Amino acid sequence: MKTVIILGSSRSNGNTFKIAQELQNQLGCDLIDLKEKNIGPYDYEYLNTQDDYKNFIDHLVTHYDHWVFATPVYWYSMSGIMKNFIDRFSDCLRVDKETGRKIRGKKMAAIACGYDEKVFDTYFKPFALTAKYLGMKYSGDLYLSMQTDELKSESKKQITDFATLLKSIQD
Ligand SMILES: Cc1cc2nc3c(=O)[nH]c(=O)nc-3n(C[C@H](O)[C@H](O)[C@H](O)COP(=O)(O)O)c2cc1C
């Protein structure tokens, strides 16, 4: 089963990337940076169907079974870049239903990076509930606090444990 990490930070080489890269190295999987894509917000008139969303979601559906969303905590929520991408799942439910059907049965996990030591209990709910709505299996999530630019050894251990969990789900 092929895994991809989908990075949704406003900094391509920031803290979330460092965590995602460590996980990528441990899983030997691909990593795709949403910042390099032109994905606009959801539009009720579907006036943005010419942006990168359609090609990108087709690429994900075709090549990967396990999608790991990686976001910084921005104002107690996921990043705007990540939220735009998730909102666009609505395109797959309304106009591109064939792709929507292909999402069913895929797996989703989420990682988040914030400054605070802990994240509030419901932080990952939007990911878990989105997975449920789309018929995806939710594999789990990991929050890491980064108060400097360096990954703590304790964080690396948590990433290793998370990688082990994701691998056990892959097999
Ligand atoms: C716009 C903005 C909002 C933030 N809001 C929060 C927050 O609500 N809770 C938190 O713990 N950290 C918050 N932070 C800190 C970031 O989550 C933290 O610095 C993280 O490591 C940044 O990851 P990045 O380098 O991938 O952007 C915020 C940072 C920014 C830039």
The ligand as an SDF file (V2000), in Angstrom:
LIG
                    3D

 31 33  0  0  0  0  0  0  0  0999 V2000
   -0.8560   32.3660   12.1180 C   0  0  0  0  0  0  0  0  0  0  0  0
   -0.3350   31.5160   13.2380 C   0  0  0  0  0  0  0  0  0  0  0  0
   -1.2080   31.0670   14.2160 C   0  0  0  0  0  0  0  0  0  0  0  0
   -0.7750   30.2050   15.2220 C   0  0  0  0  0  0  0  0  0  0  0  0
   -1.6600   29.7320   16.1410 N   0  0  0  0  0  0  0  0  0  0  0  0
   -1.2580   28.8010   17.0470 C   0  0  0  0  0  0  0  0  0  0  0  0
   -2.2000   28.1990   17.9500 C   0  0  0  0  0  0  0  0  0  0  0  0
   -3.3770   28.4900   17.9440 O   0  0  0  0  0  0  0  0  0  0  0  0
   -1.7320   27.2570   18.8260 N   0  0  0  0  0  0  0  0  0  0  0  0
   -0.4060   26.8850   18.8600 C   0  0  0  0  0  0  0  0  0  0  0  0
   -0.0380   26.0200   19.6740 O   0  0  0  0  0  0  0  0  0  0  0  0
    0.4970   27.4350   18.0150 N   0  0  0  0  0  0  0  0  0  0  0  0
    0.1000   28.3810   17.1150 C   0  0  0  0  0  0  0  0  0  0  0  0
    1.0040   28.9310   16.2480 N   0  0  0  0  0  0  0  0  0  0  0  0
    2.3970   28.4620   16.2760 C   0  0  0  0  0  0  0  0  0  0  0  0
    2.6380   27.4140   15.1980 C   0  0  0  0  0  0  0  0  0  0  0  0
    1.6920   26.3800   15.2300 O   0  0  0  0  0  0  0  0  0  0  0  0
    4.0270   26.7930   15.3690 C   0  0  0  0  0  0  0  0  0  0  0  0
    5.0110   27.8060   15.3510 O   0  0  0  0  0  0  0  0  0  0  0  0
    4.3100   25.7570   14.3120 C   0  0  0  0  0  0  0  0  0  0  0  0
    5.5350   25.1080   14.6370 O   0  0  0  0  0  0  0  0  0  0  0  0
    4.4450   26.4120   12.9360 C   0  0  0  0  0  0  0  0  0  0  0  0
    4.6430   25.4280   11.9540 O   0  0  0  0  0  0  0  0  0  0  0  0
    5.1050   25.8510   10.4800 P   0  0  0  0  0  0  0  0  0  0  0  0
    6.5640   26.2400   10.5780 O   0  0  0  0  0  0  0  0  0  0  0  0
    4.8950   24.6320    9.6230 O   0  0  0  0  0  0  0  0  0  0  0  0
    4.2360   26.9970   10.0660 O   0  0  0  0  0  0  0  0  0  0  0  0
    0.5990   29.8170   15.2590 C   0  0  0  0  0  0  0  0  0  0  0  0
    1.4810   30.3230   14.2990 C   0  0  0  0  0  0  0  0  0  0  0  0
    1.0290   31.1430   13.2950 C   0  0  0  0  0  0  0  0  0  0  0  0
    2.0100   31.6380   12.2380 C   0  0  0  0  0  0  0  0  0  0  0  0
  1  2  1  0
  2  3  1  0
  2 30  2  0
  3  4  2  0
  4  5  1  0
  4 28  1  0
  5  6  2  0
  6  7  1  0
  6 13  1  0
  7  8  2  0
  7  9  1  0
  9 10  1  0
 10 11  2  0
 10 12  1  0
 12 13  2  0
 13 14  1  0
 14 15  1  0
 14 28  1  0
 15 16  1  0
 16 17  1  0
 16 18  1  0
 18 19  1  0
 18 20  1  0
 20 21  1  0
 20 22  1  0
 22 23  1  0
 23 24  1  0
 24 25  2  0
 24 26  1  0
 24 27  1  0
 28 29  2  0
 29 30  1  0
 30 31  1  0
M  END
$$$$
